[in-house]
Amino acid sequence: MASNRDDFKAKTIDIMAKRVGYRCSNPNCRKLTCGANDDPENYSNIGVAAHICAAAPGGKRYDTNMTSAERKDIQNGIWLCQSCSKLIDSDDIRYTVDLLHKWKQLSEEAAILELESASPAQNTEQDISLIKFYVQCFDRPAFQDDIRQEGRMEDFDRAIEDTIIALNTGVLRTRDGDIIKQADGKAFVQNPEWREKLYNVVDILTAIRRRLMIAEHDHVYSFYSDNGYDGMYCFNDRELEEWFNSSREEILKIMSSICREIGVHELRFSRRCYRW
Ligand SMILES: [Zn+2]
């Protein structure tokens, strides 16, 4: 039976997965998509060669202007884990063609950086330069201001996301999506204690984004301003407000504990005092 889906060829799928080192291309996920199976002759795969523009009419981001050949071309594919491939098809307003191309680019970039980096027998020197790179990612208002004084919540969320990506991939994006610095992801830190702390930091950052999304959805905060742009956020859930501050304070404490060990400037959450 002839299918009207423009599916990828097996060879295309194979190359797509290998170009990102079999990791999910969502920079917030980066999950490994294959590994050993109980059957010694087999392996488990949770990776999916997802279509950026759908393979068939009715699918997400389907583009009528594309030819069948373009639809099944590797350029139109992105390697994702199963849950991220469901995620991108649940919301084509958030997960646009442009965003998915950006994910793919970042993921391929990270894979080649991993290849190019020094052999596993690493030295502390390399750990220290990675830590210095991560520390500078926290040198931004999103990690300095009281939550009530964040300029725009969208920018705050974006800054947190950029920081997660930087820690996961070693790639720091500017606000315009340019790549300005390149290092390695946290998995490359050899010191197991530091690495564990960085994983912990990413967990907290992820929790901040999740709670921010819920807070926005539940209208937990509102913005007050005298002149239309300068102003402050007011939370009707004081515990949540406090959590947004204390969780970031916690992150800076963890980072600072590493800073102390390598003798670089510690990070401090200022919590500037606001007078009504
Ligand atoms: Zn994923």
py3Dmol code that shows the C-alpha trace and the ligand (Angstrom):
import py3Dmol

protein = """\
ATOM      1  CA  MET A   1       0.000   0.000   0.000  1.00  0.00           C
ATOM      2  CA  ALA A   2       1.438   3.374  -0.974  1.00  0.00           C
ATOM      3  CA  SER A   3       1.826   5.745   1.929  1.00  0.00           C
ATOM      4  CA  ASN A   4       1.418   9.479   1.487  1.00  0.00           C
ATOM      5  CA  ARG A   5       3.821  10.141   4.357  1.00  0.00           C
ATOM      6  CA  ASP A   6       7.242  11.447   3.411  1.00  0.00           C
ATOM      7  CA  ASP A   7       9.168   9.231   5.814  1.00  0.00           C
ATOM      8  CA  PHE A   8      12.920   9.413   6.220  1.00  0.00           C
ATOM      9  CA  LYS A   9      15.093   6.685   4.757  1.00  0.00           C
ATOM     10  CA  ALA A  10      16.854   4.427   7.267  1.00  0.00           C
ATOM     11  CA  LYS A  11      20.178   5.884   6.165  1.00  0.00           C
ATOM     12  CA  THR A  12      18.951   9.449   6.779  1.00  0.00           C
ATOM     13  CA  ILE A  13      17.775   8.498  10.281  1.00  0.00           C
ATOM     14  CA  ASP A  14      21.095   6.879  11.058  1.00  0.00           C
ATOM     15  CA  ILE A  15      23.082   9.971  10.041  1.00  0.00           C
ATOM     16  CA  MET A  16      20.665  12.306  11.871  1.00  0.00           C
ATOM     17  CA  ALA A  17      21.179  10.407  15.138  1.00  0.00           C
ATOM     18  CA  LYS A  18      24.934  10.170  14.765  1.00  0.00           C
ATOM     19  CA  ARG A  19      25.349  13.879  14.010  1.00  0.00           C
ATOM     20  CA  VAL A  20      24.092  14.638  17.518  1.00  0.00           C
ATOM     21  CA  GLY A  21      25.868  11.740  19.220  1.00  0.00           C
ATOM     22  CA  TYR A  22      22.541   9.933  19.830  1.00  0.00           C
ATOM     23  CA  ARG A  23      21.459  12.656  22.244  1.00  0.00           C
ATOM     24  CA  CYS A  24      18.056  14.336  22.220  1.00  0.00           C
ATOM     25  CA  SER A  25      18.440  17.665  20.395  1.00  0.00           C
ATOM     26  CA  ASN A  26      16.248  19.609  22.815  1.00  0.00           C
ATOM     27  CA  PRO A  27      18.965  21.651  24.553  1.00  0.00           C
ATOM     28  CA  ASN A  28      17.015  21.459  27.816  1.00  0.00           C
ATOM     29  CA  CYS A  29      16.890  17.660  27.657  1.00  0.00           C
ATOM     30  CA  ARG A  30      20.014  16.222  25.997  1.00  0.00           C
ATOM     31  CA  LYS A  31      19.010  12.726  27.069  1.00  0.00           C
ATOM     32  CA  LEU A  32      21.019   9.844  25.675  1.00  0.00           C
ATOM     33  CA  THR A  33      18.671   7.948  23.349  1.00  0.00           C
ATOM     34  CA  CYS A  34      20.234   4.509  23.208  1.00  0.00           C
ATOM     35  CA  GLY A  35      22.065   2.101  25.434  1.00  0.00           C
ATOM     36  CA  ALA A  36      22.560  -1.497  26.447  1.00  0.00           C
ATOM     37  CA  ASN A  37      19.603  -3.848  26.538  1.00  0.00           C
ATOM     38  CA  ASP A  38      19.224  -6.984  28.735  1.00  0.00           C
ATOM     39  CA  ASP A  39      19.545  -8.947  25.537  1.00  0.00           C
ATOM     40  CA  PRO A  40      23.334  -8.890  25.013  1.00  0.00           C
ATOM     41  CA  GLU A  41      22.821  -8.890  21.248  1.00  0.00           C
ATOM     42  CA  ASN A  42      20.539  -5.871  21.283  1.00  0.00           C
ATOM     43  CA  TYR A  43      20.171  -2.279  22.464  1.00  0.00           C
ATOM     44  CA  SER A  44      17.347  -0.011  23.608  1.00  0.00           C
ATOM     45  CA  ASN A  45      16.481   3.048  21.575  1.00  0.00           C
ATOM     46  CA  ILE A  46      14.223   5.874  22.708  1.00  0.00           C
ATOM     47  CA  GLY A  47      15.322   8.211  19.928  1.00  0.00           C
ATOM     48  CA  VAL A  48      13.009   9.455  17.203  1.00  0.00           C
ATOM     49  CA  ALA A  49      13.829  11.038  13.854  1.00  0.00           C
ATOM     50  CA  ALA A  50      11.157  13.713  14.055  1.00  0.00           C
ATOM     51  CA  HIS A  51       9.979  15.785  11.125  1.00  0.00           C
ATOM     52  CA  ILE A  52      10.454  19.522  11.580  1.00  0.00           C
ATOM     53  CA  CYS A  53       7.747  20.127   8.973  1.00  0.00           C
ATOM     54  CA  ALA A  54       5.282  17.238   9.120  1.00  0.00           C
ATOM     55  CA  ALA A  55       5.581  14.227   6.812  1.00  0.00           C
ATOM     56  CA  ALA A  56       1.912  14.337   5.849  1.00  0.00           C
ATOM     57  CA  PRO A  57      -0.900  16.900   5.558  1.00  0.00           C
ATOM     58  CA  GLY A  58      -2.563  17.592   8.899  1.00  0.00           C
ATOM     59  CA  GLY A  59       0.691  17.115  10.803  1.00  0.00           C
ATOM     60  CA  LYS A  60       2.360  19.882  12.768  1.00  0.00           C
ATOM     61  CA  ARG A  61       4.243  22.555  10.814  1.00  0.00           C
ATOM     62  CA  TYR A  62       3.220  20.896   7.516  1.00  0.00           C
ATOM     63  CA  ASP A  63       4.448  23.063   4.661  1.00  0.00           C
ATOM     64  CA  THR A  64       2.538  22.766   1.383  1.00  0.00           C
ATOM     65  CA  ASN A  65       5.356  24.551  -0.444  1.00  0.00           C
ATOM     66  CA  MET A  66       7.803  21.754   0.264  1.00  0.00           C
ATOM     67  CA  THR A  67       8.400  18.973  -2.218  1.00  0.00           C
ATOM     68  CA  SER A  68       8.209  15.365  -1.127  1.00  0.00           C
ATOM     69  CA  ALA A  69      11.994  15.139  -1.476  1.00  0.00           C
ATOM     70  CA  GLU A  70      12.486  18.165   0.780  1.00  0.00           C
ATOM     71  CA  ARG A  71      10.174  16.713   3.393  1.00  0.00           C
ATOM     72  CA  LYS A  72      12.178  13.512   3.683  1.00  0.00           C
ATOM     73  CA  ASP A  73      15.531  15.281   3.433  1.00  0.00           C
ATOM     74  CA  ILE A  74      17.815  15.243   6.467  1.00  0.00           C
ATOM     75  CA  GLN A  75      17.481  19.055   6.650  1.00  0.00           C
ATOM     76  CA  ASN A  76      13.859  18.533   7.678  1.00  0.00           C
ATOM     77  CA  GLY A  77      14.674  16.107  10.482  1.00  0.00           C
ATOM     78  CA  ILE A  78      15.628  16.509  14.119  1.00  0.00           C
ATOM     79  CA  TRP A  79      16.750  13.732  16.467  1.00  0.00           C
ATOM     80  CA  LEU A  80      14.765  13.777  19.717  1.00  0.00           C
ATOM     81  CA  CYS A  81      13.902  11.488  22.592  1.00  0.00           C
ATOM     82  CA  GLN A  82      10.359  10.098  22.549  1.00  0.00           C
ATOM     83  CA  SER A  83       8.954  12.567  25.050  1.00  0.00           C
ATOM     84  CA  CYS A  84      10.484  15.610  23.327  1.00  0.00           C
ATOM     85  CA  SER A  85       9.160  14.435  19.965  1.00  0.00           C
ATOM     86  CA  LYS A  86       5.668  14.329  21.517  1.00  0.00           C
ATOM     87  CA  LEU A  87       6.277  17.719  23.085  1.00  0.00           C
ATOM     88  CA  ILE A  88       7.081  19.480  19.790  1.00  0.00           C
ATOM     89  CA  ASP A  89       3.950  18.055  18.203  1.00  0.00           C
ATOM     90  CA  SER A  90       1.773  19.175  21.066  1.00  0.00           C
ATOM     91  CA  ASP A  91       2.347  22.876  20.416  1.00  0.00           C
ATOM     92  CA  ASP A  92       3.419  24.175  17.015  1.00  0.00           C
ATOM     93  CA  ILE A  93       3.039  27.777  18.154  1.00  0.00           C
ATOM     94  CA  ARG A  94       5.773  27.409  20.747  1.00  0.00           C
ATOM     95  CA  TYR A  95       7.842  24.870  18.805  1.00  0.00           C
ATOM     96  CA  THR A  96       8.294  26.662  15.514  1.00  0.00           C
ATOM     97  CA  VAL A  97      10.326  25.587  12.496  1.00  0.00           C
ATOM     98  CA  ASP A  98      12.919  28.250  13.402  1.00  0.00           C
ATOM     99  CA  LEU A  99      13.204  27.079  16.998  1.00  0.00           C
ATOM    100  CA  LEU A 100      13.641  23.442  15.971  1.00  0.00           C
ATOM    101  CA  HIS A 101      16.361  24.396  13.480  1.00  0.00           C
ATOM    102  CA  LYS A 102      18.079  26.285  16.308  1.00  0.00           C
ATOM    103  CA  TRP A 103      17.864  23.221  18.573  1.00  0.00           C
ATOM    104  CA  LYS A 104      19.336  21.069  15.854  1.00  0.00           C
ATOM    105  CA  GLN A 105      22.180  23.498  15.245  1.00  0.00           C
ATOM    106  CA  LEU A 106      23.017  23.752  18.955  1.00  0.00           C
ATOM    107  CA  SER A 107      22.939  20.005  19.376  1.00  0.00           C
ATOM    108  CA  GLU A 108      25.194  19.352  16.394  1.00  0.00           C
ATOM    109  CA  GLU A 109      27.510  22.094  17.640  1.00  0.00           C
ATOM    110  CA  ALA A 110      27.667  20.448  21.077  1.00  0.00           C
ATOM    111  CA  ALA A 111      28.374  17.021  19.561  1.00  0.00           C
ATOM    112  CA  ILE A 112      31.321  18.278  17.530  1.00  0.00           C
ATOM    113  CA  LEU A 113      32.685  20.140  20.565  1.00  0.00           C
ATOM    114  CA  GLU A 114      32.523  16.902  22.543  1.00  0.00           C
ATOM    115  CA  LEU A 115      34.483  15.170  19.807  1.00  0.00           C
ATOM    116  CA  GLU A 116      37.091  17.891  19.671  1.00  0.00           C
ATOM    117  CA  SER A 117      37.625  18.146  23.405  1.00  0.00           C
ATOM    118  CA  ALA A 118      40.588  16.549  25.091  1.00  0.00           C
ATOM    119  CA  SER A 119      40.755  12.872  25.955  1.00  0.00           C
ATOM    120  CA  PRO A 120      38.969  11.539  29.054  1.00  0.00           C
ATOM    121  CA  ALA A 121      42.177  11.605  31.055  1.00  0.00           C
ATOM    122  CA  GLN A 122      41.488  15.186  31.974  1.00  0.00           C
ATOM    123  CA  ASN A 123      43.174  17.533  34.273  1.00  0.00           C
ATOM    124  CA  THR A 124      41.957  19.952  36.866  1.00  0.00           C
ATOM    125  CA  GLU A 125      43.073  22.789  34.606  1.00  0.00           C
ATOM    126  CA  GLN A 126      40.293  21.905  32.173  1.00  0.00           C
ATOM    127  CA  ASP A 127      37.727  21.577  34.973  1.00  0.00           C
ATOM    128  CA  ILE A 128      38.680  25.015  36.224  1.00  0.00           C
ATOM    129  CA  SER A 129      38.270  26.645  32.834  1.00  0.00           C
ATOM    130  CA  LEU A 130      34.843  24.993  32.480  1.00  0.00           C
ATOM    131  CA  ILE A 131      33.786  26.221  35.914  1.00  0.00           C
ATOM    132  CA  LYS A 132      34.924  29.742  35.027  1.00  0.00           C
ATOM    133  CA  PHE A 133      32.793  29.568  31.890  1.00  0.00           C
ATOM    134  CA  TYR A 134      29.732  28.434  33.884  1.00  0.00           C
ATOM    135  CA  VAL A 135      30.266  31.070  36.561  1.00  0.00           C
ATOM    136  CA  GLN A 136      30.140  33.871  33.998  1.00  0.00           C
ATOM    137  CA  CYS A 137      26.763  32.546  32.806  1.00  0.00           C
ATOM    138  CA  PHE A 138      25.363  33.623  36.179  1.00  0.00           C
ATOM    139  CA  ASP A 139      26.638  37.163  35.805  1.00  0.00           C
ATOM    140  CA  ARG A 140      23.316  38.586  34.663  1.00  0.00           C
ATOM    141  CA  PRO A 141      20.349  40.374  36.250  1.00  0.00           C
ATOM    142  CA  ALA A 142      18.302  37.158  36.360  1.00  0.00           C
ATOM    143  CA  PHE A 143      20.613  36.027  39.164  1.00  0.00           C
ATOM    144  CA  GLN A 144      20.932  39.330  40.956  1.00  0.00           C
ATOM    145  CA  ASP A 145      17.536  40.931  41.308  1.00  0.00           C
ATOM    146  CA  ASP A 146      14.688  40.307  43.641  1.00  0.00           C
ATOM    147  CA  ILE A 147      11.929  38.561  41.660  1.00  0.00           C
ATOM    148  CA  ARG A 148       9.660  41.604  42.095  1.00  0.00           C
ATOM    149  CA  GLN A 149      12.170  43.722  40.214  1.00  0.00           C
ATOM    150  CA  GLU A 150      12.663  41.533  37.165  1.00  0.00           C
ATOM    151  CA  GLY A 151      12.206  43.646  34.043  1.00  0.00           C
ATOM    152  CA  ARG A 152      10.027  41.234  32.089  1.00  0.00           C
ATOM    153  CA  MET A 153       9.185  37.693  33.108  1.00  0.00           C
ATOM    154  CA  GLU A 154       9.696  36.518  29.500  1.00  0.00           C
ATOM    155  CA  ASP A 155      13.281  37.798  29.602  1.00  0.00           C
ATOM    156  CA  PHE A 156      13.803  36.230  33.004  1.00  0.00           C
ATOM    157  CA  ASP A 157      12.558  32.871  31.747  1.00  0.00           C
ATOM    158  CA  ARG A 158      14.760  33.172  28.672  1.00  0.00           C
ATOM    159  CA  ALA A 159      17.813  33.959  30.814  1.00  0.00           C
ATOM    160  CA  ILE A 160      17.177  30.884  32.960  1.00  0.00           C
ATOM    161  CA  GLU A 161      16.762  28.751  29.839  1.00  0.00           C
ATOM    162  CA  ASP A 162      20.002  30.101  28.342  1.00  0.00           C
ATOM    163  CA  THR A 163      21.809  29.201  31.546  1.00  0.00           C
ATOM    164  CA  ILE A 164      20.460  25.634  31.491  1.00  0.00           C
ATOM    165  CA  ILE A 165      21.595  25.277  27.880  1.00  0.00           C
ATOM    166  CA  ALA A 166      25.034  26.679  28.707  1.00  0.00           C
ATOM    167  CA  LEU A 167      25.504  24.199  31.548  1.00  0.00           C
ATOM    168  CA  ASN A 168      24.202  21.295  29.483  1.00  0.00           C
ATOM    169  CA  THR A 169      26.027  22.014  26.229  1.00  0.00           C
ATOM    170  CA  GLY A 170      28.749  24.574  26.916  1.00  0.00           C
ATOM    171  CA  VAL A 171      27.115  26.894  24.405  1.00  0.00           C
ATOM    172  CA  LEU A 172      25.968  30.293  25.596  1.00  0.00           C
ATOM    173  CA  ARG A 173      23.404  32.042  23.414  1.00  0.00           C
ATOM    174  CA  THR A 174      22.990  35.775  23.272  1.00  0.00           C
ATOM    175  CA  ARG A 175      19.535  37.307  23.302  1.00  0.00           C
ATOM    176  CA  ASP A 176      19.556  37.232  19.493  1.00  0.00           C
ATOM    177  CA  GLY A 177      20.355  33.541  19.415  1.00  0.00           C
ATOM    178  CA  ASP A 178      24.004  34.084  18.452  1.00  0.00           C
ATOM    179  CA  ILE A 179      26.558  31.784  19.975  1.00  0.00           C
ATOM    180  CA  ILE A 180      29.149  33.795  21.812  1.00  0.00           C
ATOM    181  CA  LYS A 181      31.164  31.356  23.887  1.00  0.00           C
ATOM    182  CA  GLN A 182      31.891  27.704  23.553  1.00  0.00           C
ATOM    183  CA  ALA A 183      33.027  25.223  26.140  1.00  0.00           C
ATOM    184  CA  ASP A 184      31.769  21.778  27.143  1.00  0.00           C
ATOM    185  CA  GLY A 185      28.654  20.654  28.938  1.00  0.00           C
ATOM    186  CA  LYS A 186      28.666  19.788  32.631  1.00  0.00           C
ATOM    187  CA  ALA A 187      29.055  16.078  31.828  1.00  0.00           C
ATOM    188  CA  PHE A 188      32.672  16.900  30.976  1.00  0.00           C
ATOM    189  CA  VAL A 189      33.620  18.099  34.433  1.00  0.00           C
ATOM    190  CA  GLN A 190      35.876  15.375  35.829  1.00  0.00           C
ATOM    191  CA  ASN A 191      35.714  16.283  39.496  1.00  0.00           C
ATOM    192  CA  PRO A 192      32.715  14.178  40.604  1.00  0.00           C
ATOM    193  CA  GLU A 193      31.712  16.553  43.414  1.00  0.00           C
ATOM    194  CA  TRP A 194      31.674  19.593  41.157  1.00  0.00           C
ATOM    195  CA  ARG A 195      29.845  17.673  38.467  1.00  0.00           C
ATOM    196  CA  GLU A 196      27.206  16.562  40.973  1.00  0.00           C
ATOM    197  CA  LYS A 197      26.759  20.157  42.118  1.00  0.00           C
ATOM    198  CA  LEU A 198      26.285  21.342  38.529  1.00  0.00           C
ATOM    199  CA  TYR A 199      23.613  18.683  37.949  1.00  0.00           C
ATOM    200  CA  ASN A 200      21.941  19.906  41.105  1.00  0.00           C
ATOM    201  CA  VAL A 201      22.045  23.509  39.831  1.00  0.00           C
ATOM    202  CA  VAL A 202      20.415  22.481  36.534  1.00  0.00           C
ATOM    203  CA  ASP A 203      17.668  20.672  38.464  1.00  0.00           C
ATOM    204  CA  ILE A 204      16.904  23.842  40.409  1.00  0.00           C
ATOM    205  CA  LEU A 205      16.989  25.993  37.256  1.00  0.00           C
ATOM    206  CA  THR A 206      14.558  23.599  35.586  1.00  0.00           C
ATOM    207  CA  ALA A 207      12.263  23.773  38.612  1.00  0.00           C
ATOM    208  CA  ILE A 208      12.325  27.595  38.447  1.00  0.00           C
ATOM    209  CA  ARG A 209      11.191  27.527  34.817  1.00  0.00           C
ATOM    210  CA  ARG A 210       8.447  25.023  35.569  1.00  0.00           C
ATOM    211  CA  ARG A 211       7.094  26.995  38.528  1.00  0.00           C
ATOM    212  CA  LEU A 212       7.283  30.220  36.550  1.00  0.00           C
ATOM    213  CA  MET A 213       5.135  28.669  33.840  1.00  0.00           C
ATOM    214  CA  ILE A 214       2.557  27.548  36.402  1.00  0.00           C
ATOM    215  CA  ALA A 215       2.649  30.939  38.152  1.00  0.00           C
ATOM    216  CA  GLU A 216       1.975  32.717  34.876  1.00  0.00           C
ATOM    217  CA  HIS A 217      -0.821  30.330  34.017  1.00  0.00           C
ATOM    218  CA  ASP A 218      -2.434  30.778  37.432  1.00  0.00           C
ATOM    219  CA  HIS A 219      -1.979  34.581  37.359  1.00  0.00           C
ATOM    220  CA  VAL A 220      -0.026  34.482  40.594  1.00  0.00           C
ATOM    221  CA  TYR A 221       1.696  37.784  39.845  1.00  0.00           C
ATOM    222  CA  SER A 222       0.858  41.084  38.224  1.00  0.00           C
ATOM    223  CA  PHE A 223       2.936  43.997  37.051  1.00  0.00           C
ATOM    224  CA  TYR A 224       2.587  47.482  38.520  1.00  0.00           C
ATOM    225  CA  SER A 225       4.061  50.547  36.930  1.00  0.00           C
ATOM    226  CA  ASP A 226       3.722  54.327  37.181  1.00  0.00           C
ATOM    227  CA  ASN A 227       5.029  55.086  33.736  1.00  0.00           C
ATOM    228  CA  GLY A 228       4.322  51.950  31.710  1.00  0.00           C
ATOM    229  CA  TYR A 229       7.750  50.332  31.750  1.00  0.00           C
ATOM    230  CA  ASP A 230       9.577  50.803  35.061  1.00  0.00           C
ATOM    231  CA  GLY A 231       7.754  49.001  37.765  1.00  0.00           C
ATOM    232  CA  MET A 232       7.605  45.886  39.821  1.00  0.00           C
ATOM    233  CA  TYR A 233       5.870  42.580  40.062  1.00  0.00           C
ATOM    234  CA  CYS A 234       3.465  41.879  42.844  1.00  0.00           C
ATOM    235  CA  PHE A 235       2.893  38.292  43.885  1.00  0.00           C
ATOM    236  CA  ASN A 236      -0.265  37.152  45.571  1.00  0.00           C
ATOM    237  CA  ASP A 237       1.540  34.041  46.740  1.00  0.00           C
ATOM    238  CA  ARG A 238       4.268  35.292  49.081  1.00  0.00           C
ATOM    239  CA  GLU A 239       5.680  31.823  49.653  1.00  0.00           C
ATOM    240  CA  LEU A 240       6.184  31.327  45.941  1.00  0.00           C
ATOM    241  CA  GLU A 241       7.727  34.792  45.648  1.00  0.00           C
ATOM    242  CA  GLU A 242      10.142  33.898  48.412  1.00  0.00           C
ATOM    243  CA  TRP A 243      10.895  30.569  46.731  1.00  0.00           C
ATOM    244  CA  PHE A 244      11.941  32.292  43.485  1.00  0.00           C
ATOM    245  CA  ASN A 245      14.463  34.288  45.510  1.00  0.00           C
ATOM    246  CA  SER A 246      15.695  31.541  47.816  1.00  0.00           C
ATOM    247  CA  SER A 247      16.086  29.001  45.004  1.00  0.00           C
ATOM    248  CA  ARG A 248      18.337  31.383  43.065  1.00  0.00           C
ATOM    249  CA  GLU A 249      20.215  32.202  46.249  1.00  0.00           C
ATOM    250  CA  GLU A 250      20.738  28.464  46.701  1.00  0.00           C
ATOM    251  CA  ILE A 251      22.116  28.136  43.166  1.00  0.00           C
ATOM    252  CA  LEU A 252      24.624  30.928  43.763  1.00  0.00           C
ATOM    253  CA  LYS A 253      25.651  29.302  47.051  1.00  0.00           C
ATOM    254  CA  ILE A 254      26.349  26.031  45.283  1.00  0.00           C
ATOM    255  CA  MET A 255      28.307  27.784  42.526  1.00  0.00           C
ATOM    256  CA  SER A 256      30.179  29.834  45.127  1.00  0.00           C
ATOM    257  CA  SER A 257      31.251  26.704  46.982  1.00  0.00           C
ATOM    258  CA  ILE A 258      33.065  25.645  43.799  1.00  0.00           C
ATOM    259  CA  CYS A 259      34.404  29.175  43.263  1.00  0.00           C
ATOM    260  CA  ARG A 260      35.989  29.087  46.723  1.00  0.00           C
ATOM    261  CA  GLU A 261      37.808  25.860  45.891  1.00  0.00           C
ATOM    262  CA  ILE A 262      39.331  27.254  42.732  1.00  0.00           C
ATOM    263  CA  GLY A 263      39.925  30.726  44.120  1.00  0.00           C
ATOM    264  CA  VAL A 264      37.639  32.813  41.906  1.00  0.00           C
ATOM    265  CA  HIS A 265      35.152  35.465  42.932  1.00  0.00           C
ATOM    266  CA  GLU A 266      32.099  34.095  44.692  1.00  0.00           C
ATOM    267  CA  LEU A 267      28.610  34.874  43.412  1.00  0.00           C
ATOM    268  CA  ARG A 268      26.178  36.741  45.570  1.00  0.00           C
ATOM    269  CA  PHE A 269      22.441  37.205  45.271  1.00  0.00           C
ATOM    270  CA  SER A 270      21.948  40.819  46.218  1.00  0.00           C
ATOM    271  CA  ARG A 271      18.197  40.964  47.014  1.00  0.00           C
ATOM    272  CA  ARG A 272      18.281  44.719  46.802  1.00  0.00           C
ATOM    273  CA  CYS A 273      16.095  46.135  49.489  1.00  0.00           C
ATOM    274  CA  TYR A 274      12.960  47.681  48.073  1.00  0.00           C
ATOM    275  CA  ARG A 275      11.163  50.485  49.836  1.00  0.00           C
ATOM    276  CA  TRP A 276       7.471  50.997  49.230  1.00  0.00           C
TER     277      TRP A 276
END
"""
ligand_1 = """\
1
ZN
Zn 14.365 14.929 24.982
"""
view = py3Dmol.view(width=600, height=400)
view.addModel(protein, "pdb")
view.setStyle({"model": 0}, {"cartoon": {"style": "trace"}})
view.addModel(ligand_1, "xyz")
view.setStyle({"model": 1}, {"stick": {}})
view.zoomTo()
view.show()
